[in-house]
Amino acid sequence: VKKIAIMPKRAELYERINKRFDKMFTEGAVDEVRSLMARHLDPSLPLMKALGVSPLRAFLEGKISANDAKSIAKRDSRRYAKRQMTWIRNNYIEEILLEKKLSESLLEKIFSLIH
């Protein structure tokens, strides 16, 4: 068994998180949350606690602006990523650490290490 940790630089990861949420926002995340709200689901369900749902719900309810909803969702996603990275650093002893930006080009390196 080879343990591989893919840990991009934090600034790079945060930038990707921010861009990804912007894309999600423009490509249907708001409509998805609107659909969830229409179903009147129990707010304690894990689905209703998913990253981004609460701030987008607050936006749709008119409690906060779209920019505030995006900022909060991005912040929450970055915090989640930071907790994951901290857990990996403290609990996971990898044999191989890859700190480059995650891309298709890493797949060749990973598979060559496995072989």
MODELLER restraints for C-alpha pairs under 7 A, 6 or more apart:
rsr = mdl.restraints
at = mdl.atoms
rsr.add(forms.Gaussian(group=physical.xy_distance, feature=features.Distance(at['CA:2:A'], at['CA:95:A']), mean=6.44, stdev=0.5))
rsr.add(forms.Gaussian(group=physical.xy_distance, feature=features.Distance(at['CA:2:A'], at['CA:114:A']), mean=6.85, stdev=0.5))
rsr.add(forms.Gaussian(group=physical.xy_distance, feature=features.Distance(at['CA:3:A'], at['CA:94:A']), mean=4.79, stdev=0.5))
rsr.add(forms.Gaussian(group=physical.xy_distance, feature=features.Distance(at['CA:3:A'], at['CA:95:A']), mean=5.23, stdev=0.5))
rsr.add(forms.Gaussian(group=physical.xy_distance, feature=features.Distance(at['CA:3:A'], at['CA:96:A']), mean=6.41, stdev=0.5))
rsr.add(forms.Gaussian(group=physical.xy_distance, feature=features.Distance(at['CA:4:A'], at['CA:94:A']), mean=5.45, stdev=0.5))
rsr.add(forms.Gaussian(group=physical.xy_distance, feature=features.Distance(at['CA:4:A'], at['CA:95:A']), mean=6.08, stdev=0.5))
rsr.add(forms.Gaussian(group=physical.xy_distance, feature=features.Distance(at['CA:4:A'], at['CA:96:A']), mean=4.80, stdev=0.5))
rsr.add(forms.Gaussian(group=physical.xy_distance, feature=features.Distance(at['CA:4:A'], at['CA:97:A']), mean=5.91, stdev=0.5))
rsr.add(forms.Gaussian(group=physical.xy_distance, feature=features.Distance(at['CA:5:A'], at['CA:94:A']), mean=5.90, stdev=0.5))
rsr.add(forms.Gaussian(group=physical.xy_distance, feature=features.Distance(at['CA:5:A'], at['CA:96:A']), mean=6.35, stdev=0.5))
rsr.add(forms.Gaussian(group=physical.xy_distance, feature=features.Distance(at['CA:5:A'], at['CA:97:A']), mean=4.94, stdev=0.5))
rsr.add(forms.Gaussian(group=physical.xy_distance, feature=features.Distance(at['CA:5:A'], at['CA:98:A']), mean=6.13, stdev=0.5))
rsr.add(forms.Gaussian(group=physical.xy_distance, feature=features.Distance(at['CA:6:A'], at['CA:97:A']), mean=6.08, stdev=0.5))
rsr.add(forms.Gaussian(group=physical.xy_distance, feature=features.Distance(at['CA:6:A'], at['CA:98:A']), mean=4.76, stdev=0.5))
rsr.add(forms.Gaussian(group=physical.xy_distance, feature=features.Distance(at['CA:6:A'], at['CA:99:A']), mean=5.99, stdev=0.5))
rsr.add(forms.Gaussian(group=physical.xy_distance, feature=features.Distance(at['CA:7:A'], at['CA:98:A']), mean=5.97, stdev=0.5))
rsr.add(forms.Gaussian(group=physical.xy_distance, feature=features.Distance(at['CA:7:A'], at['CA:99:A']), mean=4.78, stdev=0.5))
rsr.add(forms.Gaussian(group=physical.xy_distance, feature=features.Distance(at['CA:8:A'], at['CA:99:A']), mean=4.41, stdev=0.5))
rsr.add(forms.Gaussian(group=physical.xy_distance, feature=features.Distance(at['CA:8:A'], at['CA:100:A']), mean=5.29, stdev=0.5))
rsr.add(forms.Gaussian(group=physical.xy_distance, feature=features.Distance(at['CA:8:A'], at['CA:101:A']), mean=5.38, stdev=0.5))
rsr.add(forms.Gaussian(group=physical.xy_distance, feature=features.Distance(at['CA:8:A'], at['CA:102:A']), mean=6.96, stdev=0.5))
rsr.add(forms.Gaussian(group=physical.xy_distance, feature=features.Distance(at['CA:9:A'], at['CA:99:A']), mean=6.25, stdev=0.5))
rsr.add(forms.Gaussian(group=physical.xy_distance, feature=features.Distance(at['CA:14:A'], at['CA:78:A']), mean=6.02, stdev=0.5))
rsr.add(forms.Gaussian(group=physical.xy_distance, feature=features.Distance(at['CA:17:A'], at['CA:74:A']), mean=6.77, stdev=0.5))
rsr.add(forms.Gaussian(group=physical.xy_distance, feature=features.Distance(at['CA:17:A'], at['CA:78:A']), mean=6.82, stdev=0.5))
rsr.add(forms.Gaussian(group=physical.xy_distance, feature=features.Distance(at['CA:18:A'], at['CA:74:A']), mean=5.69, stdev=0.5))
rsr.add(forms.Gaussian(group=physical.xy_distance, feature=features.Distance(at['CA:21:A'], at['CA:74:A']), mean=6.56, stdev=0.5))
rsr.add(forms.Gaussian(group=physical.xy_distance, feature=features.Distance(at['CA:30:A'], at['CA:56:A']), mean=6.38, stdev=0.5))
rsr.add(forms.Gaussian(group=physical.xy_distance, feature=features.Distance(at['CA:33:A'], at['CA:53:A']), mean=6.26, stdev=0.5))
rsr.add(forms.Gaussian(group=physical.xy_distance, feature=features.Distance(at['CA:33:A'], at['CA:56:A']), mean=6.74, stdev=0.5))
rsr.add(forms.Gaussian(group=physical.xy_distance, feature=features.Distance(at['CA:33:A'], at['CA:57:A']), mean=6.45, stdev=0.5))
rsr.add(forms.Gaussian(group=physical.xy_distance, feature=features.Distance(at['CA:51:A'], at['CA:73:A']), mean=6.57, stdev=0.5))
rsr.add(forms.Gaussian(group=physical.xy_distance, feature=features.Distance(at['CA:51:A'], at['CA:76:A']), mean=6.82, stdev=0.5))
rsr.add(forms.Gaussian(group=physical.xy_distance, feature=features.Distance(at['CA:51:A'], at['CA:77:A']), mean=6.44, stdev=0.5))
rsr.add(forms.Gaussian(group=physical.xy_distance, feature=features.Distance(at['CA:52:A'], at['CA:73:A']), mean=4.63, stdev=0.5))
rsr.add(forms.Gaussian(group=physical.xy_distance, feature=features.Distance(at['CA:55:A'], at['CA:69:A']), mean=4.70, stdev=0.5))
rsr.add(forms.Gaussian(group=physical.xy_distance, feature=features.Distance(at['CA:55:A'], at['CA:72:A']), mean=6.38, stdev=0.5))
rsr.add(forms.Gaussian(group=physical.xy_distance, feature=features.Distance(at['CA:55:A'], at['CA:73:A']), mean=6.20, stdev=0.5))
rsr.add(forms.Gaussian(group=physical.xy_distance, feature=features.Distance(at['CA:56:A'], at['CA:69:A']), mean=5.61, stdev=0.5))
rsr.add(forms.Gaussian(group=physical.xy_distance, feature=features.Distance(at['CA:58:A'], at['CA:64:A']), mean=5.91, stdev=0.5))
rsr.add(forms.Gaussian(group=physical.xy_distance, feature=features.Distance(at['CA:59:A'], at['CA:65:A']), mean=5.69, stdev=0.5))
rsr.add(forms.Gaussian(group=physical.xy_distance, feature=features.Distance(at['CA:59:A'], at['CA:66:A']), mean=5.90, stdev=0.5))
rsr.add(forms.Gaussian(group=physical.xy_distance, feature=features.Distance(at['CA:59:A'], at['CA:69:A']), mean=6.03, stdev=0.5))
